[in-house]
Amino acid sequence: MISHPWRVPGVARLERFFGHVGGVTQLLGRALRALLTRRLELRETLRQIEQLGVRSVGIAMATAIFTGVVMGIQFAFSLEKFGAKDSVGRIVLLSFARELAPSLTALVVGARVGAGIAAELGSMRVTEQIDAIRALGADPVRKLVVPRLLACVFVLPMLSAFAFVCGTAAAMLVCNVTFGVPMPFFVSSGLDSVTVRDFASGIGKTPFFGAIIALVGCHFGLVTEGGTEGVGRATTSAVVSVCIAVLVADALLTQIFLSL
């Protein structure tokens, strides 16, 4: 039988992919078990909320503001051709509430947070600090993974809500200055179209995004090998994997929430 060497790298990549999926799934199970059966590391969780959430406010705000500016200009310019410029508030608020605020915030903040978690835990792994935690009889998952998981699940909905406000405010301002759309009318028409279900379907996805970001970042950090070069590879892999996982989860969760 003639062998095909070109198939081997593809098979190896597929095996690594499923290995990482299995590793993240096992890490989730261990984290849930540690969360339900052991005492919560409250101080470390609060520190991670400040580290991962408060320090991500700036990047979430900047992303939302410039996205709102671009959306306001594009929609107002296009709708003005059809005499429907008054509908720009409805479209912008609905887009931000359902999709843009949660997904863009998860992508941008997730890339920052996932890279930071992978680099931090990866450095601890290659310097044998995680082995030292095990030697002292402590569980690395409880001390390192659970606080980061809880912090991400807690802060991402708030960051998404903040991004929604910033993005719609920026769109409202640019539409008023550039196209003469009154700001009170922009807000009232938008709020008339956006329901609680729309807002809930967007914000409801963010805890899942937060869990994905934390678990993927922790997984790649905990399996880091190869010294400082390995830390760099783990960080890069974590960022790419977080972005892809968030996009896949967004597609699935959007279908689920819209069918409810």
Backbone hydrogen bonds, N-H to C=O, Kabsch-Sander energy under -0.5 kcal/mol:
donor,donor_aa,acceptor,acceptor_aa,energy
7,R,4,H,-1.9
8,V,5,P,-1.1
10,G,6,W,-0.6
11,V,7,R,-2.3
12,A,8,V,-2.6
13,R,9,P,-2.6
14,L,10,G,-2.2
15,E,11,V,-2.5
16,R,12,A,-2.4
17,F,13,R,-2.4
18,F,14,L,-2.4
19,G,15,E,-2.2
20,H,16,R,-2.4
21,V,17,F,-2.3
22,G,18,F,-2.6
23,G,19,G,-2.3
24,V,20,H,-2.6
25,T,21,V,-2.2
26,Q,22,G,-2.6
27,L,23,G,-2.2
28,L,24,V,-2.1
29,G,25,T,-2.1
30,R,26,Q,-2.5
31,A,27,L,-2.4
32,L,28,L,-2.5
33,R,29,G,-2.2
34,A,30,R,-2.4
35,L,31,A,-2.3
36,L,32,L,-2.1
37,T,33,R,-1.7
38,R,34,A,-1.5
42,L,40,L,-1.8
45,T,41,E,-2.3
46,L,42,L,-2.5
47,R,43,R,-2.0
48,Q,44,E,-2.1
49,I,45,T,-2.1
50,E,46,L,-2.0
51,Q,47,R,-2.5
52,L,48,Q,-3.5
53,G,48,Q,-0.5
53,G,49,I,-2.0
54,V,49,I,-1.3
55,R,50,E,-1.2
56,S,53,G,-1.4
57,V,54,V,-1.3
60,A,56,S,-2.0
61,M,57,V,-2.7
62,A,58,G,-2.6
63,T,59,I,-2.1
64,A,60,A,-2.1
65,I,61,M,-2.6
66,F,62,A,-2.2
67,T,63,T,-1.9
68,G,64,A,-2.5
69,V,65,I,-2.3
70,V,66,F,-2.2
71,M,67,T,-2.7
72,G,68,G,-2.7
73,I,69,V,-2.2
74,Q,70,V,-2.7
75,F,71,M,-2.8
76,A,72,G,-2.1
77,F,73,I,-2.4
78,S,74,Q,-2.2
79,L,75,F,-3.0
80,E,76,A,-1.8
81,K,77,F,-0.7
81,K,78,S,-0.7
82,F,79,L,-0.9
83,G,80,E,-1.0
84,A,79,L,-2.6
87,S,84,A,-2.0
88,V,85,K,-1.6
91,I,87,S,-2.0
92,V,88,V,-2.6
93,L,89,G,-2.2
94,L,90,R,-2.1
95,S,91,I,-2.5
96,F,92,V,-2.6
97,A,93,L,-2.6
98,R,94,L,-2.2
99,E,95,S,-2.1
100,L,95,S,-2.4
101,A,96,F,-1.5
103,S,99,E,-2.5
104,L,100,L,-2.1
105,T,100,L,-0.6
105,T,101,A,-1.3
106,A,102,P,-2.0
107,L,103,S,-2.3
108,V,104,L,-2.7
109,V,105,T,-2.4
110,G,105,T,-0.5
110,G,106,A,-1.6
111,A,107,L,-1.9
112,R,108,V,-1.7
113,V,109,V,-3.3
114,G,110,G,-3.0
115,A,111,A,-1.7
116,G,112,R,-2.1
117,I,113,V,-2.8
118,A,114,G,-2.4
119,A,115,A,-2.5
120,E,116,G,-2.4
121,L,117,I,-2.8
122,G,118,A,-2.2
123,S,119,A,-2.2
124,M,120,E,-1.9
125,R,121,L,-2.2
126,V,122,G,-2.5
127,T,123,S,-1.5
128,E,125,R,-1.4
129,Q,124,M,-2.3
130,I,124,M,-1.1
132,A,128,E,-1.4
133,I,129,Q,-1.7
134,R,130,I,-2.0
135,A,131,D,-2.3
136,L,132,A,-1.5
137,G,134,R,-1.9
138,A,133,I,-2.0
143,K,139,D,-2.1
144,L,140,P,-2.8
145,V,140,P,-0.9
145,V,141,V,-0.9
146,V,141,V,-2.6
148,R,144,L,-0.7
149,L,145,V,-2.6
150,L,146,V,-2.7
151,A,147,P,-2.1
152,C,148,R,-2.3
153,V,149,L,-2.3
154,F,150,L,-2.0
155,V,151,A,-2.6
156,L,152,C,-1.9
158,M,154,F,-0.6
159,L,155,V,-2.5
160,S,156,L,-2.3
161,A,157,P,-2.2
162,F,158,M,-2.3
163,A,159,L,-2.3
164,F,160,S,-2.1
165,V,161,A,-1.9
166,C,162,F,-2.4
167,G,163,A,-2.9
168,T,164,F,-2.2
169,A,165,V,-2.1
170,A,166,C,-2.3
171,A,167,G,-2.2
172,M,168,T,-2.5
173,L,169,A,-2.2
174,V,170,A,-2.3
175,C,171,A,-2.1
176,N,172,M,-1.8
177,V,173,L,-2.5
178,T,174,V,-2.5
179,F,175,C,-1.5
180,G,176,N,-0.8
181,V,175,C,-1.8
186,F,182,P,-2.4
187,V,183,M,-2.3
188,S,184,P,-2.7
189,S,185,F,-2.7
190,G,186,F,-1.7
191,L,187,V,-2.8
192,D,188,S,-1.7
193,S,189,S,-0.8
193,S,190,G,-0.8
194,V,190,G,-2.0
195,T,193,S,-0.6
199,F,195,T,-2.0
200,A,196,V,-2.8
201,S,197,R,-2.3
202,G,198,D,-1.2
203,I,199,F,-2.6
204,G,200,A,-2.5
205,K,202,G,-1.1
206,T,202,G,-0.5
206,T,203,I,-1.0
209,F,205,K,-1.9
210,G,206,T,-2.8
211,A,207,P,-2.1
212,I,208,F,-2.3
213,I,209,F,-2.6
214,A,210,G,-2.3
215,L,211,A,-2.6
216,V,212,I,-2.6
217,G,213,I,-2.1
218,C,214,A,-2.6
219,H,215,L,-2.5
220,F,216,V,-2.3
221,G,217,G,-1.7
222,L,218,C,-2.6
223,V,219,H,-1.4
224,T,221,G,-1.0
229,E,226,G,-0.7
230,G,226,G,-0.9
231,V,227,G,-1.5
232,G,228,T,-1.8
233,R,229,E,-2.2
234,A,230,G,-2.6
235,T,231,V,-2.3
236,T,232,G,-2.2
237,S,233,R,-2.6
238,A,234,A,-2.3
239,V,235,T,-2.2
240,V,236,T,-2.2
241,S,237,S,-2.6
242,V,238,A,-2.6
243,C,239,V,-2.2
244,I,240,V,-2.3
245,A,241,S,-2.8
246,V,242,V,-2.5
247,L,243,C,-2.0
248,V,244,I,-2.5
249,A,245,A,-2.7
250,D,246,V,-2.4
251,A,247,L,-2.0
252,L,248,V,-2.1
253,L,249,A,-3.1
254,T,250,D,-2.4
255,Q,251,A,-1.6
256,I,252,L,-2.0
257,F,253,L,-3.1
258,L,254,T,-2.3
259,S,255,Q,-1.1
260,L,256,I,-0.6
260,L,257,F,-0.7
